[in-house]
Amino acid sequence: MIFQLSLVIIITHMKKGLYPGSFDPLTLGHLDVIERASELVDVLHIVIADNPSKKFSFTVEERIEMIKKTTSHLKNVLISYTSDLVVRYADKHGIKILFRGLRNIADYENEYMLYQFNRNLNPDVETVVLFPSSRNHFVSSSSIKELVYHDADISLYVPEEIIDLVISKLSRKVGK
């Protein structure tokens, strides 16, 4: 009985974080943030967030599979999807830390706006910004799509485990 009670206390006091994104496709920049964020919390929720203003190349299932393949070495990661606001997902799962990657000034403006909305919706959720390493500073999912369109090497920007999937899926999208 005491053991069960102790386990409940430990589980409820775990530090949980959330890293949301569209991950369409997952890049080494995303993976860089995921790996560093996972070191800062006991459990990291990687959440594929629905974005009505984006047209996706990969299905939710394909994006989940990409994340699973590239994060299998991380034992404290949970992968899921939400069509709701990310801050509501955080609230439903008792998450107080929201991780965001920040590459440039354009990202800053967008992230600052999101931060303000999220703070208004739930002031208990804190946003933590992680800057990508210098080799991933300019990598974006849209850049990957353009490189594949022009038959360029993407191995410097996409995790090795998913390169073939990304090329085959995006090559078909552009009619090659």
CNS distance restraints for C-alpha pairs under 8 A (distance, minus, plus):
assign (resid   1 and name CA) (resid   5 and name CA) 6.38 0.50 0.50
assign (resid   2 and name CA) (resid   6 and name CA) 6.16 0.50 0.50
assign (resid   3 and name CA) (resid   7 and name CA) 6.19 0.50 0.50
assign (resid   4 and name CA) (resid   8 and name CA) 6.34 0.50 0.50
assign (resid   5 and name CA) (resid   9 and name CA) 6.33 0.50 0.50
assign (resid   6 and name CA) (resid  10 and name CA) 6.20 0.50 0.50
assign (resid   7 and name CA) (resid  11 and name CA) 6.14 0.50 0.50
assign (resid   8 and name CA) (resid  12 and name CA) 6.15 0.50 0.50
assign (resid   9 and name CA) (resid  13 and name CA) 6.18 0.50 0.50
assign (resid  10 and name CA) (resid  14 and name CA) 6.30 0.50 0.50
assign (resid  14 and name CA) (resid  41 and name CA) 7.90 0.50 0.50
assign (resid  14 and name CA) (resid  42 and name CA) 5.82 0.50 0.50
assign (resid  14 and name CA) (resid  43 and name CA) 7.29 0.50 0.50
assign (resid  15 and name CA) (resid  41 and name CA) 5.23 0.50 0.50
assign (resid  15 and name CA) (resid  42 and name CA) 5.18 0.50 0.50
assign (resid  15 and name CA) (resid  43 and name CA) 6.61 0.50 0.50
assign (resid  15 and name CA) (resid  95 and name CA) 7.74 0.50 0.50
assign (resid  16 and name CA) (resid  41 and name CA) 5.61 0.50 0.50
assign (resid  16 and name CA) (resid  42 and name CA) 5.90 0.50 0.50
assign (resid  16 and name CA) (resid  43 and name CA) 4.84 0.50 0.50
assign (resid  16 and name CA) (resid  44 and name CA) 5.86 0.50 0.50
assign (resid  16 and name CA) (resid  45 and name CA) 7.50 0.50 0.50
assign (resid  16 and name CA) (resid  94 and name CA) 7.53 0.50 0.50
assign (resid  16 and name CA) (resid  95 and name CA) 5.23 0.50 0.50
assign (resid  16 and name CA) (resid  96 and name CA) 6.77 0.50 0.50
assign (resid  16 and name CA) (resid  97 and name CA) 6.72 0.50 0.50
assign (resid  17 and name CA) (resid  37 and name CA) 7.74 0.50 0.50
assign (resid  17 and name CA) (resid  41 and name CA) 6.07 0.50 0.50
assign (resid  17 and name CA) (resid  42 and name CA) 7.96 0.50 0.50
assign (resid  17 and name CA) (resid  43 and name CA) 6.33 0.50 0.50
assign (resid  17 and name CA) (resid  44 and name CA) 4.80 0.50 0.50
assign (resid  17 and name CA) (resid  45 and name CA) 6.10 0.50 0.50
assign (resid  17 and name CA) (resid  95 and name CA) 5.78 0.50 0.50
assign (resid  17 and name CA) (resid  96 and name CA) 6.60 0.50 0.50
assign (resid  17 and name CA) (resid  97 and name CA) 4.67 0.50 0.50
assign (resid  17 and name CA) (resid  98 and name CA) 5.81 0.50 0.50
assign (resid  17 and name CA) (resid  99 and name CA) 6.94 0.50 0.50
assign (resid  18 and name CA) (resid  44 and name CA) 5.60 0.50 0.50
assign (resid  18 and name CA) (resid  45 and name CA) 4.64 0.50 0.50
assign (resid  18 and name CA) (resid  46 and name CA) 5.93 0.50 0.50
assign (resid  18 and name CA) (resid  47 and name CA) 7.02 0.50 0.50
assign (resid  18 and name CA) (resid  90 and name CA) 7.07 0.50 0.50
assign (resid  18 and name CA) (resid  95 and name CA) 6.93 0.50 0.50
assign (resid  18 and name CA) (resid  97 and name CA) 6.23 0.50 0.50
assign (resid  18 and name CA) (resid  98 and name CA) 4.87 0.50 0.50
assign (resid  18 and name CA) (resid  99 and name CA) 5.89 0.50 0.50
assign (resid  19 and name CA) (resid  34 and name CA) 7.19 0.50 0.50
assign (resid  19 and name CA) (resid  37 and name CA) 7.92 0.50 0.50
assign (resid  19 and name CA) (resid  44 and name CA) 7.16 0.50 0.50
assign (resid  19 and name CA) (resid  45 and name CA) 6.18 0.50 0.50
assign (resid  19 and name CA) (resid  46 and name CA) 4.91 0.50 0.50
assign (resid  19 and name CA) (resid  47 and name CA) 6.17 0.50 0.50
assign (resid  19 and name CA) (resid  98 and name CA) 6.12 0.50 0.50
assign (resid  19 and name CA) (resid  99 and name CA) 4.94 0.50 0.50
assign (resid  19 and name CA) (resid 100 and name CA) 6.42 0.50 0.50
assign (resid  20 and name CA) (resid  46 and name CA) 5.80 0.50 0.50
assign (resid  20 and name CA) (resid  47 and name CA) 4.59 0.50 0.50
assign (resid  20 and name CA) (resid  48 and name CA) 5.85 0.50 0.50
assign (resid  20 and name CA) (resid  49 and name CA) 6.02 0.50 0.50
assign (resid  20 and name CA) (resid  86 and name CA) 7.07 0.50 0.50
assign (resid  20 and name CA) (resid  98 and name CA) 7.94 0.50 0.50
assign (resid  20 and name CA) (resid  99 and name CA) 7.51 0.50 0.50
assign (resid  20 and name CA) (resid 100 and name CA) 7.48 0.50 0.50
assign (resid  21 and name CA) (resid  46 and name CA) 7.95 0.50 0.50
assign (resid  21 and name CA) (resid  47 and name CA) 6.49 0.50 0.50
assign (resid  21 and name CA) (resid  48 and name CA) 5.34 0.50 0.50
assign (resid  21 and name CA) (resid  49 and name CA) 5.53 0.50 0.50
assign (resid  22 and name CA) (resid  48 and name CA) 5.29 0.50 0.50
assign (resid  22 and name CA) (resid  49 and name CA) 5.61 0.50 0.50
assign (resid  22 and name CA) (resid  50 and name CA) 6.90 0.50 0.50
assign (resid  22 and name CA) (resid  51 and name CA) 7.38 0.50 0.50
assign (resid  23 and name CA) (resid  27 and name CA) 7.43 0.50 0.50
assign (resid  23 and name CA) (resid  30 and name CA) 7.59 0.50 0.50
assign (resid  23 and name CA) (resid  48 and name CA) 6.88 0.50 0.50
assign (resid  23 and name CA) (resid  63 and name CA) 6.47 0.50 0.50
assign (resid  23 and name CA) (resid 141 and name CA) 7.23 0.50 0.50
assign (resid  24 and name CA) (resid  56 and name CA) 6.45 0.50 0.50
assign (resid  24 and name CA) (resid  57 and name CA) 6.50 0.50 0.50
assign (resid  24 and name CA) (resid  58 and name CA) 6.07 0.50 0.50
assign (resid  24 and name CA) (resid  63 and name CA) 6.72 0.50 0.50
assign (resid  24 and name CA) (resid 141 and name CA) 5.98 0.50 0.50
assign (resid  25 and name CA) (resid  57 and name CA) 7.89 0.50 0.50
assign (resid  25 and name CA) (resid  58 and name CA) 7.09 0.50 0.50
assign (resid  25 and name CA) (resid  63 and name CA) 6.83 0.50 0.50
assign (resid  25 and name CA) (resid  66 and name CA) 7.94 0.50 0.50
assign (resid  25 and name CA) (resid 141 and name CA) 5.63 0.50 0.50
assign (resid  25 and name CA) (resid 144 and name CA) 7.83 0.50 0.50
assign (resid  25 and name CA) (resid 166 and name CA) 7.04 0.50 0.50
assign (resid  26 and name CA) (resid  30 and name CA) 6.19 0.50 0.50
assign (resid  26 and name CA) (resid  31 and name CA) 7.40 0.50 0.50
assign (resid  26 and name CA) (resid  63 and name CA) 7.35 0.50 0.50
assign (resid  26 and name CA) (resid  66 and name CA) 6.84 0.50 0.50
assign (resid  26 and name CA) (resid  67 and name CA) 6.99 0.50 0.50
assign (resid  26 and name CA) (resid 141 and name CA) 6.99 0.50 0.50
assign (resid  26 and name CA) (resid 158 and name CA) 6.92 0.50 0.50
assign (resid  26 and name CA) (resid 159 and name CA) 7.82 0.50 0.50
assign (resid  27 and name CA) (resid  31 and name CA) 6.38 0.50 0.50
assign (resid  27 and name CA) (resid 139 and name CA) 7.27 0.50 0.50
assign (resid  27 and name CA) (resid 140 and name CA) 7.09 0.50 0.50
assign (resid  27 and name CA) (resid 141 and name CA) 6.61 0.50 0.50
assign (resid  27 and name CA) (resid 157 and name CA) 5.85 0.50 0.50
assign (resid  27 and name CA) (resid 158 and name CA) 4.60 0.50 0.50
assign (resid  27 and name CA) (resid 159 and name CA) 6.46 0.50 0.50
assign (resid  28 and name CA) (resid  32 and name CA) 5.94 0.50 0.50
assign (resid  28 and name CA) (resid 136 and name CA) 6.73 0.50 0.50
assign (resid  28 and name CA) (resid 139 and name CA) 7.79 0.50 0.50
assign (resid  28 and name CA) (resid 156 and name CA) 7.92 0.50 0.50
assign (resid  28 and name CA) (resid 157 and name CA) 5.33 0.50 0.50
assign (resid  28 and name CA) (resid 158 and name CA) 5.10 0.50 0.50
assign (resid  28 and name CA) (resid 159 and name CA) 5.68 0.50 0.50
assign (resid  29 and name CA) (resid  33 and name CA) 6.49 0.50 0.50
assign (resid  29 and name CA) (resid 132 and name CA) 6.14 0.50 0.50
assign (resid  29 and name CA) (resid 133 and name CA) 7.74 0.50 0.50
assign (resid  29 and name CA) (resid 136 and name CA) 4.96 0.50 0.50
assign (resid  29 and name CA) (resid 137 and name CA) 7.24 0.50 0.50
assign (resid  29 and name CA) (resid 139 and name CA) 6.26 0.50 0.50
assign (resid  29 and name CA) (resid 140 and name CA) 7.65 0.50 0.50
assign (resid  29 and name CA) (resid 157 and name CA) 7.45 0.50 0.50
assign (resid  30 and name CA) (resid  34 and name CA) 6.16 0.50 0.50
assign (resid  30 and name CA) (resid 101 and name CA) 7.71 0.50 0.50
assign (resid  31 and name CA) (resid  35 and name CA) 6.04 0.50 0.50
assign (resid  31 and name CA) (resid  70 and name CA) 7.61 0.50 0.50
assign (resid  31 and name CA) (resid  71 and name CA) 7.79 0.50 0.50
assign (resid  31 and name CA) (resid 159 and name CA) 7.89 0.50 0.50
assign (resid  32 and name CA) (resid  36 and name CA) 6.37 0.50 0.50
assign (resid  32 and name CA) (resid 132 and name CA) 6.53 0.50 0.50
assign (resid  32 and name CA) (resid 133 and name CA) 7.34 0.50 0.50
assign (resid  33 and name CA) (resid  37 and name CA) 5.89 0.50 0.50
assign (resid  33 and name CA) (resid 101 and name CA) 6.49 0.50 0.50
assign (resid  33 and name CA) (resid 130 and name CA) 6.56 0.50 0.50
assign (resid  33 and name CA) (resid 131 and name CA) 7.66 0.50 0.50
assign (resid  33 and name CA) (resid 132 and name CA) 6.45 0.50 0.50
assign (resid  34 and name CA) (resid  38 and name CA) 5.98 0.50 0.50
assign (resid  34 and name CA) (resid  46 and name CA) 7.84 0.50 0.50
assign (resid  35 and name CA) (resid  39 and name CA) 6.71 0.50 0.50
assign (resid  35 and name CA) (resid  74 and name CA) 7.55 0.50 0.50
assign (resid  36 and name CA) (resid  40 and name CA) 6.97 0.50 0.50
assign (resid  37 and name CA) (resid  41 and name CA) 6.86 0.50 0.50
assign (resid  37 and name CA) (resid  44 and name CA) 7.26 0.50 0.50
assign (resid  37 and name CA) (resid  99 and name CA) 7.05 0.50 0.50
assign (resid  37 and name CA) (resid 130 and name CA) 7.95 0.50 0.50
assign (resid  38 and name CA) (resid  42 and name CA) 7.28 0.50 0.50
assign (resid  38 and name CA) (resid  43 and name CA) 6.97 0.50 0.50
assign (resid  38 and name CA) (resid  44 and name CA) 5.60 0.50 0.50
assign (resid  38 and name CA) (resid  74 and name CA) 7.61 0.50 0.50
assign (resid  38 and name CA) (resid  76 and name CA) 6.83 0.50 0.50
assign (resid  38 and name CA) (resid  77 and name CA) 7.13 0.50 0.50
assign (resid  42 and name CA) (resid  76 and name CA) 6.39 0.50 0.50
assign (resid  43 and name CA) (resid  76 and name CA) 4.86 0.50 0.50
assign (resid  43 and name CA) (resid  77 and name CA) 5.89 0.50 0.50
assign (resid  43 and name CA) (resid  78 and name CA) 7.30 0.50 0.50
assign (resid  44 and name CA) (resid  76 and name CA) 6.12 0.50 0.50
assign (resid  44 and name CA) (resid  77 and name CA) 4.85 0.50 0.50
assign (resid  44 and name CA) (resid  78 and name CA) 6.17 0.50 0.50
assign (resid  45 and name CA) (resid  77 and name CA) 5.89 0.50 0.50
assign (resid  45 and name CA) (resid  78 and name CA) 4.74 0.50 0.50
assign (resid  45 and name CA) (resid  79 and name CA) 5.81 0.50 0.50
assign (resid  45 and name CA) (resid  80 and name CA) 7.25 0.50 0.50
assign (resid  46 and name CA) (resid  77 and name CA) 6.94 0.50 0.50
assign (resid  46 and name CA) (resid  78 and name CA) 6.04 0.50 0.50
assign (resid  46 and name CA) (resid  79 and name CA) 4.80 0.50 0.50
assign (resid  46 and name CA) (resid  80 and name CA) 6.38 0.50 0.50
assign (resid  47 and name CA) (resid  79 and name CA) 5.88 0.50 0.50
assign (resid  47 and name CA) (resid  80 and name CA) 4.92 0.50 0.50
assign (resid  47 and name CA) (resid  81 and name CA) 5.18 0.50 0.50
assign (resid  47 and name CA) (resid  82 and name CA) 6.79 0.50 0.50
assign (resid  48 and name CA) (resid  60 and name CA) 7.38 0.50 0.50
assign (resid  48 and name CA) (resid  63 and name CA) 7.74 0.50 0.50
assign (resid  48 and name CA) (resid  64 and name CA) 7.63 0.50 0.50
assign (resid  48 and name CA) (resid  79 and name CA) 7.79 0.50 0.50
assign (resid  48 and name CA) (resid  80 and name CA) 6.19 0.50 0.50
assign (resid  48 and name CA) (resid  81 and name CA) 4.53 0.50 0.50
assign (resid  48 and name CA) (resid  82 and name CA) 6.35 0.50 0.50
assign (resid  49 and name CA) (resid  81 and name CA) 5.93 0.50 0.50
assign (resid  49 and name CA) (resid  82 and name CA) 5.22 0.50 0.50
assign (resid  49 and name CA) (resid  83 and name CA) 6.17 0.50 0.50
assign (resid  49 and name CA) (resid  84 and name CA) 7.64 0.50 0.50
assign (resid  49 and name CA) (resid  85 and name CA) 7.86 0.50 0.50
assign (resid  49 and name CA) (resid  86 and name CA) 6.91 0.50 0.50
assign (resid  50 and name CA) (resid  81 and name CA) 7.68 0.50 0.50
assign (resid  50 and name CA) (resid  82 and name CA) 6.26 0.50 0.50
assign (resid  50 and name CA) (resid  83 and name CA) 4.87 0.50 0.50
assign (resid  50 and name CA) (resid  84 and name CA) 7.36 0.50 0.50
assign (resid  51 and name CA) (resid  83 and name CA) 7.90 0.50 0.50
assign (resid  57 and name CA) (resid 169 and name CA) 7.80 0.50 0.50
assign (resid  57 and name CA) (resid 170 and name CA) 7.11 0.50 0.50
assign (resid  57 and name CA) (resid 173 and name CA) 7.40 0.50 0.50
assign (resid  58 and name CA) (resid  62 and name CA) 5.88 0.50 0.50
assign (resid  58 and name CA) (resid  63 and name CA) 6.29 0.50 0.50
assign (resid  58 and name CA) (resid 169 and name CA) 7.65 0.50 0.50
assign (resid  59 and name CA) (resid  63 and name CA) 6.28 0.50 0.50
assign (resid  60 and name CA) (resid  64 and name CA) 6.13 0.50 0.50
assign (resid  60 and name CA) (resid  81 and name CA) 7.45 0.50 0.50
assign (resid  61 and name CA) (resid  65 and name CA) 6.17 0.50 0.50
assign (resid  62 and name CA) (resid  66 and name CA) 6.19 0.50 0.50
assign (resid  63 and name CA) (resid  67 and name CA) 6.29 0.50 0.50
assign (resid  64 and name CA) (resid  68 and name CA) 6.15 0.50 0.50
assign (resid  64 and name CA) (resid  79 and name CA) 6.76 0.50 0.50
assign (resid  64 and name CA) (resid  80 and name CA) 7.24 0.50 0.50
assign (resid  65 and name CA) (resid  69 and name CA) 6.13 0.50 0.50
assign (resid  66 and name CA) (resid  70 and name CA) 6.31 0.50 0.50
assign (resid  66 and name CA) (resid 162 and name CA) 6.25 0.50 0.50
assign (resid  67 and name CA) (resid  71 and name CA) 5.93 0.50 0.50
assign (resid  67 and name CA) (resid  79 and name CA) 7.54 0.50 0.50
assign (resid  68 and name CA) (resid  72 and name CA) 5.81 0.50 0.50
assign (resid  68 and name CA) (resid  79 and name CA) 7.52 0.50 0.50
assign (resid  69 and name CA) (resid 161 and name CA) 6.45 0.50 0.50
assign (resid  69 and name CA) (resid 162 and name CA) 7.47 0.50 0.50
assign (resid  70 and name CA) (resid 159 and name CA) 6.73 0.50 0.50
assign (resid  70 and name CA) (resid 161 and name CA) 6.36 0.50 0.50
assign (resid  70 and name CA) (resid 162 and name CA) 7.66 0.50 0.50
assign (resid  71 and name CA) (resid  77 and name CA) 7.61 0.50 0.50
assign (resid  82 and name CA) (resid  86 and name CA) 7.37 0.50 0.50
assign (resid  82 and name CA) (resid  89 and name CA) 7.17 0.50 0.50
assign (resid  84 and name CA) (resid  88 and name CA) 6.77 0.50 0.50
assign (resid  84 and name CA) (resid  89 and name CA) 6.85 0.50 0.50
assign (resid  85 and name CA) (resid  89 and name CA) 6.48 0.50 0.50
assign (resid  86 and name CA) (resid  90 and name CA) 6.26 0.50 0.50
assign (resid  87 and name CA) (resid  91 and name CA) 6.28 0.50 0.50
assign (resid  87 and name CA) (resid 118 and name CA) 6.02 0.50 0.50
assign (resid  87 and name CA) (resid 121 and name CA) 7.31 0.50 0.50
assign (resid  87 and name CA) (resid 122 and name CA) 6.85 0.50 0.50
assign (resid  87 and name CA) (resid 125 and name CA) 7.32 0.50 0.50
assign (resid  88 and name CA) (resid  92 and name CA) 6.16 0.50 0.50
assign (resid  89 and name CA) (resid  93 and name CA) 6.31 0.50 0.50
assign (resid  90 and name CA) (resid  94 and name CA) 6.00 0.50 0.50
assign (resid  90 and name CA) (resid  95 and name CA) 4.66 0.50 0.50
assign (resid  90 and name CA) (resid  96 and name CA) 6.82 0.50 0.50
assign (resid  90 and name CA) (resid  98 and name CA) 7.89 0.50 0.50
assign (resid  90 and name CA) (resid 125 and name CA) 7.57 0.50 0.50
assign (resid  91 and name CA) (resid  95 and name CA) 6.02 0.50 0.50
assign (resid  91 and name CA) (resid  96 and name CA) 7.64 0.50 0.50
assign (resid  91 and name CA) (resid 122 and name CA) 7.87 0.50 0.50
assign (resid  91 and name CA) (resid 125 and name CA) 7.93 0.50 0.50
assign (resid  95 and name CA) (resid 125 and name CA) 7.18 0.50 0.50
assign (resid  96 and name CA) (resid 124 and name CA) 6.26 0.50 0.50
assign (resid  96 and name CA) (resid 125 and name CA) 4.40 0.50 0.50
assign (resid  96 and name CA) (resid 126 and name CA) 5.99 0.50 0.50
assign (resid  97 and name CA) (resid 125 and name CA) 5.67 0.50 0.50
assign (resid  97 and name CA) (resid 126 and name CA) 5.02 0.50 0.50
assign (resid  97 and name CA) (resid 127 and name CA) 5.95 0.50 0.50
assign (resid  97 and name CA) (resid 128 and name CA) 6.84 0.50 0.50
assign (resid  98 and name CA) (resid 125 and name CA) 6.72 0.50 0.50
assign (resid  98 and name CA) (resid 126 and name CA) 5.99 0.50 0.50
assign (resid  98 and name CA) (resid 127 and name CA) 4.67 0.50 0.50
assign (resid  98 and name CA) (resid 128 and name CA) 6.01 0.50 0.50
assign (resid  99 and name CA) (resid 127 and name CA) 5.88 0.50 0.50
assign (resid  99 and name CA) (resid 128 and name CA) 4.90 0.50 0.50
assign (resid  99 and name CA) (resid 129 and name CA) 5.86 0.50 0.50
assign (resid  99 and name CA) (resid 130 and name CA) 6.99 0.50 0.50
assign (resid 100 and name CA) (resid 111 and name CA) 7.70 0.50 0.50
assign (resid 100 and name CA) (resid 127 and name CA) 7.09 0.50 0.50
assign (resid 100 and name CA) (resid 128 and name CA) 6.26 0.50 0.50
assign (resid 100 and name CA) (resid 129 and name CA) 4.91 0.50 0.50
assign (resid 100 and name CA) (resid 130 and name CA) 6.11 0.50 0.50
assign (resid 101 and name CA) (resid 129 and name CA) 5.78 0.50 0.50
assign (resid 101 and name CA) (resid 130 and name CA) 4.99 0.50 0.50
assign (resid 101 and name CA) (resid 131 and name CA) 5.67 0.50 0.50
assign (resid 101 and name CA) (resid 132 and name CA) 6.67 0.50 0.50
assign (resid 102 and name CA) (resid 107 and name CA) 5.78 0.50 0.50
assign (resid 102 and name CA) (resid 108 and name CA) 6.34 0.50 0.50
assign (resid 102 and name CA) (resid 111 and name CA) 7.72 0.50 0.50
assign (resid 102 and name CA) (resid 129 and name CA) 6.48 0.50 0.50
assign (resid 102 and name CA) (resid 130 and name CA) 6.29 0.50 0.50
assign (resid 102 and name CA) (resid 131 and name CA) 5.17 0.50 0.50
assign (resid 102 and name CA) (resid 132 and name CA) 6.96 0.50 0.50
assign (resid 103 and name CA) (resid 107 and name CA) 6.16 0.50 0.50
assign (resid 103 and name CA) (resid 108 and name CA) 7.73 0.50 0.50
assign (resid 103 and name CA) (resid 131 and name CA) 6.27 0.50 0.50
assign (resid 103 and name CA) (resid 132 and name CA) 6.49 0.50 0.50
assign (resid 103 and name CA) (resid 137 and name CA) 5.32 0.50 0.50
assign (resid 103 and name CA) (resid 138 and name CA) 6.57 0.50 0.50
assign (resid 104 and name CA) (resid 108 and name CA) 6.26 0.50 0.50
assign (resid 104 and name CA) (resid 137 and name CA) 7.74 0.50 0.50
assign (resid 104 and name CA) (resid 138 and name CA) 7.96 0.50 0.50
assign (resid 105 and name CA) (resid 109 and name CA) 6.37 0.50 0.50
assign (resid 106 and name CA) (resid 110 and name CA) 6.53 0.50 0.50
assign (resid 107 and name CA) (resid 111 and name CA) 5.89 0.50 0.50
assign (resid 108 and name CA) (resid 112 and name CA) 5.86 0.50 0.50
assign (resid 109 and name CA) (resid 113 and name CA) 6.33 0.50 0.50
assign (resid 110 and name CA) (resid 114 and name CA) 6.30 0.50 0.50
assign (resid 111 and name CA) (resid 115 and name CA) 5.95 0.50 0.50
assign (resid 112 and name CA) (resid 116 and name CA) 6.32 0.50 0.50
assign (resid 113 and name CA) (resid 117 and name CA) 6.46 0.50 0.50
assign (resid 114 and name CA) (resid 118 and name CA) 6.02 0.50 0.50
assign (resid 115 and name CA) (resid 119 and name CA) 6.02 0.50 0.50
assign (resid 115 and name CA) (resid 127 and name CA) 6.78 0.50 0.50
assign (resid 116 and name CA) (resid 120 and name CA) 6.23 0.50 0.50
assign (resid 117 and name CA) (resid 121 and name CA) 6.21 0.50 0.50
assign (resid 118 and name CA) (resid 122 and name CA) 5.90 0.50 0.50
assign (resid 118 and name CA) (resid 123 and name CA) 7.28 0.50 0.50
assign (resid 118 and name CA) (resid 125 and name CA) 7.60 0.50 0.50
assign (resid 119 and name CA) (resid 123 and name CA) 4.47 0.50 0.50
assign (resid 119 and name CA) (resid 124 and name CA) 7.59 0.50 0.50
assign (resid 119 and name CA) (resid 125 and name CA) 6.97 0.50 0.50
assign (resid 119 and name CA) (resid 126 and name CA) 7.72 0.50 0.50
assign (resid 131 and name CA) (resid 137 and name CA) 7.84 0.50 0.50
assign (resid 132 and name CA) (resid 136 and name CA) 5.79 0.50 0.50
assign (resid 132 and name CA) (resid 137 and name CA) 5.52 0.50 0.50
assign (resid 133 and name CA) (resid 137 and name CA) 6.16 0.50 0.50
assign (resid 136 and name CA) (resid 157 and name CA) 7.36 0.50 0.50
assign (resid 139 and name CA) (resid 143 and name CA) 6.66 0.50 0.50
assign (resid 139 and name CA) (resid 144 and name CA) 7.67 0.50 0.50
assign (resid 139 and name CA) (resid 157 and name CA) 6.56 0.50 0.50
assign (resid 140 and name CA) (resid 144 and name CA) 6.50 0.50 0.50
assign (resid 141 and name CA) (resid 145 and name CA) 6.43 0.50 0.50
assign (resid 142 and name CA) (resid 146 and name CA) 6.37 0.50 0.50
assign (resid 143 and name CA) (resid 147 and name CA) 6.19 0.50 0.50
assign (resid 144 and name CA) (resid 148 and name CA) 6.23 0.50 0.50
assign (resid 144 and name CA) (resid 154 and name CA) 6.74 0.50 0.50
assign (resid 144 and name CA) (resid 157 and name CA) 7.43 0.50 0.50
assign (resid 144 and name CA) (resid 158 and name CA) 7.93 0.50 0.50
assign (resid 145 and name CA) (resid 149 and name CA) 6.17 0.50 0.50
assign (resid 145 and name CA) (resid 170 and name CA) 6.69 0.50 0.50
assign (resid 146 and name CA) (resid 150 and name CA) 6.37 0.50 0.50
assign (resid 147 and name CA) (resid 151 and name CA) 6.16 0.50 0.50
assign (resid 147 and name CA) (resid 152 and name CA) 5.00 0.50 0.50
assign (resid 147 and name CA) (resid 153 and name CA) 7.11 0.50 0.50
assign (resid 147 and name CA) (resid 154 and name CA) 6.78 0.50 0.50
assign (resid 148 and name CA) (resid 152 and name CA) 5.76 0.50 0.50
assign (resid 148 and name CA) (resid 153 and name CA) 7.52 0.50 0.50
assign (resid 148 and name CA) (resid 154 and name CA) 7.22 0.50 0.50
assign (resid 148 and name CA) (resid 167 and name CA) 6.19 0.50 0.50
assign (resid 148 and name CA) (resid 170 and name CA) 6.67 0.50 0.50
assign (resid 148 and name CA) (resid 171 and name CA) 6.64 0.50 0.50
assign (resid 149 and name CA) (resid 170 and name CA) 7.34 0.50 0.50
assign (resid 149 and name CA) (resid 171 and name CA) 6.51 0.50 0.50
assign (resid 149 and name CA) (resid 174 and name CA) 6.63 0.50 0.50
assign (resid 154 and name CA) (resid 158 and name CA) 6.09 0.50 0.50
assign (resid 154 and name CA) (resid 163 and name CA) 7.40 0.50 0.50
assign (resid 155 and name CA) (resid 159 and name CA) 7.15 0.50 0.50
assign (resid 155 and name CA) (resid 160 and name CA) 6.65 0.50 0.50
assign (resid 155 and name CA) (resid 163 and name CA) 6.92 0.50 0.50
assign (resid 158 and name CA) (resid 162 and name CA) 7.14 0.50 0.50
assign (resid 158 and name CA) (resid 163 and name CA) 6.22 0.50 0.50
assign (resid 159 and name CA) (resid 163 and name CA) 6.49 0.50 0.50
assign (resid 162 and name CA) (resid 166 and name CA) 6.14 0.50 0.50
assign (resid 163 and name CA) (resid 167 and name CA) 6.14 0.50 0.50
assign (resid 164 and name CA) (resid 168 and name CA) 6.00 0.50 0.50
assign (resid 165 and name CA) (resid 169 and name CA) 5.96 0.50 0.50
assign (resid 166 and name CA) (resid 170 and name CA) 5.91 0.50 0.50
assign (resid 167 and name CA) (resid 171 and name CA) 5.67 0.50 0.50
assign (resid 168 and name CA) (resid 172 and name CA) 6.28 0.50 0.50
assign (resid 169 and name CA) (resid 173 and name CA) 6.41 0.50 0.50
assign (resid 170 and name CA) (resid 174 and name CA) 6.50 0.50 0.50
assign (resid 171 and name CA) (resid 175 and name CA) 6.45 0.50 0.50
assign (resid 171 and name CA) (resid 176 and name CA) 5.42 0.50 0.50
assign (resid 172 and name CA) (resid 176 and name CA) 5.69 0.50 0.50
